[in-house]
Amino acid sequence: MTRVSFERAEARLTDLFAAAGASPANAASVAWALVMAEADGLKGHGLSRVPTYLAMLKAGKIDGQVVPKASRPKPGVLAIDAGHGFAYPAIDLAIAEIPDLARDQGIVAAPIRRSNHCGAAGLHVERLAEQGLVALLFANTPGAIAPWGGSKPVFGTNPIAFAAPLAGREPVVIDMALSKVARGPIVAAKQKGQAIPEGWALDVHGKPTTDAAAALAGTMVPLGDAKGATLAMMVEILAAALVGAHFGFQASSFLDTEGGPPDTGQLILAIDPHAMGGNWFDERMRALVHAIEAQEGTRLPGVRRLTLRAKARAEGIEMPEELLGTD
């Protein structure tokens, strides 16, 4: 492993994805997202994804050349077609157009269809919060969670991300999968030949397992048990039924080259907090944050991530030699 700057890591990944068939713009979009996830300590959405992304790209499961398209079926809707390409360029397109629309309309919904793995979802809503918007992102993923009491996966791990601006400070960012843990750490454990803690996943027979490969072949334990499974269903409705994407049980894997494109979906909701009939938002947020931080031992969501990001910017990120190559 070698520590390299953000810029060098992004440049190297951009070259790798371009060489595998992605357009320069798409390659750069993917590289930025992976480097940022790695820097934020979200390694399951960082450099560990490079081998499977490259394999899917080379196999045609991801169209690396497609240019995402936007349409406006209703004044408050920005519909994005990812075209079976990477999710990141489609999300970039949404984030580029949402702020002006939100300030004009007050609220915007941006459904993204024919999409793929969207990585660290908090990064996307954070960019909107940096522009003064309250933002939510719902994403459905290939089947990993069974309905409560069942044994076959129907829902994905289905992340929900939320961000809100804080005057004079970095936004509050909340990012969580609806499984007890995200699937990314289990993928990383399998790649390293490591066991996982009991309570994360079940094998194909519905039994608890510490074997990462058995976990990936089985189902994930939902966050909050039955409540988590119900929330996962909610996300399927928001990010697939509304959007026109595959449900989790219909989607091919994000982790291999088998089958056609996953055809999963995302839904971004963005709200101008100053379009709610008054200018109370900043003061209300300050009061909430003070009530949290006044208690010893507490911290706002996302603070650890920002600390890791600052450290990575100062010291670089660790990049495997096989990715770094000879540059």
C-alpha positions in Angstrom: 0.0 0.0 0.0 1.2 3.5 -0.9 -0.2 6.8 0.4 -1.0 9.1 -2.5 -2.8 12.4 -2.8 -6.5 12.7 -3.7 -5.4 14.1 -7.0 -3.1 11.3 -7.9 -5.6 8.7 -6.8 -8.4 10.3 -8.9 -6.1 10.6 -11.9 -5.0 6.9 -11.6 -8.6 5.6 -11.3 -9.8 7.9 -14.1 -7.1 6.3 -16.4 -8.1 2.8 -15.3 -11.8 3.3 -16.0 -11.1 5.1 -19.3 -8.9 2.3 -20.4 -11.7 -0.2 -19.6 -14.2 1.6 -21.8 -15.6 4.6 -19.9 -15.8 8.1 -21.4 -13.3 10.6 -19.8 -16.2 12.4 -18.1 -17.8 9.2 -16.7 -14.4 7.8 -15.6 -13.6 11.1 -13.7 -17.1 11.0 -12.0 -16.6 7.5 -10.8 -13.0 8.1 -9.6 -14.1 11.1 -7.5 -16.8 9.2 -5.8 -14.6 6.2 -5.0 -11.7 8.3 -3.7 -14.0 10.4 -1.5 -15.7 7.3 0.0 -12.3 5.9 0.7 -11.1 9.1 2.4 -14.3 9.2 4.5 -13.5 5.8 5.9 -16.4 4.1 3.9 -14.1 1.5 2.4 -16.9 -0.8 1.2 -17.9 2.0 -1.2 -14.3 3.0 -2.0 -11.3 1.4 -3.7 -12.6 -2.1 -2.9 -15.2 -1.5 -5.6 -12.7 -0.9 -8.4 -12.3 -4.6 -9.5 -16.0 -5.3 -9.8 -16.7 -1.9 -11.5 -13.9 -2.6 -14.0 -15.2 -6.2 -14.6 -18.8 -5.0 -15.2 -17.6 -2.2 -17.5 -15.5 -4.6 -19.6 -18.4 -7.1 -19.8 -20.9 -4.5 -20.9 -23.0 -4.8 -17.7 -22.3 -1.1 -17.3 -22.3 1.2 -20.3 -19.3 3.4 -19.8 -20.0 5.7 -22.7 -23.6 6.6 -22.1 -24.5 10.3 -21.4 -27.3 10.5 -18.8 -30.4 12.5 -19.9 -32.7 14.8 -18.0 -36.3 15.6 -18.7 -39.0 17.7 -16.9 -42.3 15.7 -16.9 -43.7 18.2 -14.3 -42.4 21.5 -13.0 -41.2 20.0 -9.8 -39.8 16.8 -11.2 -36.3 16.4 -12.8 -36.3 12.9 -14.3 -32.9 11.4 -15.0 -32.2 8.4 -17.3 -28.8 6.9 -16.3 -29.0 4.7 -19.5 -27.6 1.6 -17.7 -24.3 3.4 -17.1 -22.7 4.3 -13.8 -24.9 6.0 -11.2 -22.5 8.7 -10.5 -22.7 10.7 -13.8 -26.5 10.6 -13.5 -26.4 11.9 -9.9 -23.9 14.6 -11.0 -26.4 15.7 -13.6 -29.2 15.8 -11.0 -27.1 17.8 -8.5 -26.1 20.3 -11.2 -29.7 21.1 -12.0 -31.5 20.7 -8.7 -30.4 23.8 -6.8 -31.9 26.3 -9.3 -35.1 24.3 -9.6 -35.4 24.0 -5.8 -35.0 27.7 -5.3 -37.6 28.4 -8.0 -40.1 25.6 -7.0 -39.4 25.2 -3.3 -39.1 21.4 -3.6 -37.8 19.1 -6.3 -38.0 15.4 -6.9 -35.3 13.8 -9.0 -36.0 10.1 -9.9 -33.1 8.3 -11.5 -33.8 5.1 -13.4 -31.8 2.5 -15.3 -29.1 3.1 -12.7 -26.5 1.2 -10.7 -24.6 1.2 -7.4 -24.5 4.8 -6.1 -21.8 4.3 -3.5 -21.6 6.5 -0.4 -25.0 8.1 -0.7 -24.2 10.8 1.9 -21.7 12.3 -0.5 -24.5 13.2 -2.9 -26.8 14.9 -0.5 -23.9 16.6 1.2 -23.2 18.5 -2.1 -26.8 19.7 -2.1 -26.7 20.8 1.5 -23.5 22.8 0.8 -25.7 24.8 -1.6 -28.3 25.5 1.1 -30.8 22.7 0.5 -32.2 20.0 2.7 -31.8 16.8 0.8 -32.8 13.1 0.9 -31.7 10.3 -1.2 -33.3 6.8 -1.4 -31.6 4.0 -3.3 -32.7 0.5 -3.9 -30.1 -2.3 -4.4 -30.1 -5.9 -5.5 -32.0 -8.3 -3.2 -30.3 -8.8 0.2 -33.0 -8.6 2.9 -35.9 -11.0 3.3 -39.3 -9.8 4.4 -39.5 -10.3 8.2 -40.2 -13.9 8.9 -39.1 -15.0 5.4 -35.8 -16.5 4.1 -35.5 -15.3 0.5 -34.2 -11.8 -0.3 -36.8 -9.4 -1.7 -35.5 -6.0 -0.6 -32.0 -4.5 -1.1 -30.0 -3.0 1.7 -31.6 0.2 0.4 -29.6 3.1 1.8 -31.2 6.4 3.0 -29.1 9.5 3.1 -30.0 12.9 4.5 -28.2 16.2 4.7 -29.1 19.7 6.0 -27.1 22.9 5.9 -25.7 24.5 9.1 -25.0 28.2 8.9 -21.2 28.7 9.2 -20.5 25.0 9.5 -20.3 21.8 7.5 -23.7 20.2 6.8 -25.2 17.6 9.0 -25.1 14.3 7.0 -26.8 11.1 7.9 -26.2 8.0 5.7 -27.3 4.5 6.6 -28.2 1.2 5.0 -31.3 -0.6 6.2 -29.4 -3.8 6.9 -27.7 -4.0 10.4 -24.5 -3.2 8.5 -23.9 -2.1 4.9 -23.1 -4.9 2.5 -19.9 -3.2 1.5 -18.0 -4.3 4.6 -19.0 -7.9 4.0 -17.7 -7.7 0.4 -14.4 -6.3 1.8 -14.2 -9.1 4.4 -14.7 -11.7 1.6 -12.0 -10.2 -0.5 -9.6 -10.3 2.5 -10.7 -13.8 3.6 -11.9 -12.4 7.0 -14.8 -13.5 9.2 -17.7 -11.1 9.9 -19.3 -10.6 13.4 -22.3 -12.8 14.2 -25.6 -10.9 13.9 -24.7 -9.2 10.6 -26.1 -11.8 8.2 -27.9 -15.2 7.7 -26.9 -18.0 5.3 -29.2 -19.5 2.7 -30.9 -21.6 5.3 -31.7 -18.5 7.5 -29.0 -19.4 10.1 -26.6 -16.8 11.6 -23.2 -17.0 9.9 -19.7 -15.4 10.3 -18.6 -16.5 6.9 -18.6 -13.6 4.5 -19.2 -15.7 1.4 -22.1 -17.5 3.0 -23.5 -14.1 4.1 -23.4 -12.8 0.6 -25.2 -15.9 -0.7 -27.8 -15.6 2.1 -29.6 -12.5 3.5 -28.7 -9.5 5.6 -30.2 -8.9 9.0 -32.3 -5.8 8.7 -31.6 -2.8 11.0 -34.2 -2.9 13.8 -35.4 -6.3 12.8 -39.1 -6.1 11.5 -39.0 -2.3 11.5 -35.9 -2.3 9.2 -37.5 -4.7 6.8 -40.6 -2.4 6.6 -38.4 0.6 5.9 -36.6 -1.4 3.2 -40.0 -2.0 1.6 -40.7 1.8 1.7 -37.4 2.5 -0.1 -38.3 -0.1 -2.8 -41.5 1.8 -3.4 -39.8 5.2 -3.5 -36.7 4.3 -5.5 -38.1 1.6 -7.8 -41.9 1.6 -8.1 -42.1 5.4 -8.4 -39.0 5.6 -10.5 -39.6 2.7 -12.9 -36.6 0.6 -11.8 -36.2 -3.0 -11.0 -37.1 -4.1 -7.5 -34.3 -5.6 -5.5 -35.4 -9.2 -6.2 -35.4 -8.5 -9.9 -32.0 -6.7 -10.0 -28.7 -8.5 -11.0 -25.8 -8.2 -8.7 -23.6 -5.1 -8.2 -20.7 -7.6 -7.5 -20.2 -9.6 -10.6 -20.6 -9.7 -14.4 -23.6 -12.1 -14.5 -26.9 -11.0 -16.0 -27.9 -7.8 -17.6 -27.7 -4.3 -16.1 -29.1 -4.1 -12.5 -31.5 -1.4 -13.5 -31.9 -0.1 -10.0 -33.1 3.4 -9.1 -32.5 6.4 -6.9 -34.9 9.2 -5.8 -33.5 12.5 -4.6 -35.7 15.0 -2.8 -34.4 18.5 -2.3 -36.1 21.3 -0.4 -35.3 25.0 -0.1 -35.6 25.5 3.6 -36.4 29.2 3.1 -39.4 28.5 1.0 -41.5 27.2 3.8 -43.1 30.5 4.6 -40.5 32.1 6.8 -36.8 32.4 7.6 -36.6 30.4 10.8 -34.6 27.4 9.6 -31.1 28.6 10.5 -32.1 29.6 14.0 -34.1 26.4 14.5 -31.1 24.3 13.4 -28.7 26.2 15.8 -31.1 25.4 18.7 -31.2 21.7 17.8 -27.5 21.4 17.4 -26.9 23.2 20.7 -29.2 20.8 22.5 -27.2 17.9 21.1 -23.7 19.2 21.5 -24.3 20.6 25.0 -24.4 17.0 26.3 -21.0 15.4 27.1 -20.1 12.5 24.8 -22.4 13.5 21.9 -21.5 14.5 18.4 -23.4 15.4 15.3 -23.8 12.7 12.6 -20.9 12.8 10.1 -18.3 14.4 12.3 -16.1 11.2 12.3 -16.3 11.1 8.5 -15.2 14.7 8.2 -12.3 14.1 10.6 -11.1 11.2 8.5 -11.5 13.2 5.3 -9.4 16.0 6.7 -6.7 13.5 7.8 -6.7 11.9 4.3 -6.4 15.3 2.6 -3.4 16.0 4.7 -1.7 12.6 4.6 -3.1 11.0 1.4 -5.1 7.8 1.1 -3.7 4.3 1.0 -3.8 2.8 -2.5 -3.0 -0.8 -3.3 0.1 -1.3 -5.6 -2.0 -3.2 -8.1 -4.2 -0.2 -8.6 -1.4 2.3 -8.5 0.6 0.6 -11.2 3.8 2.3 -12.3 2.7 5.9 -12.5 
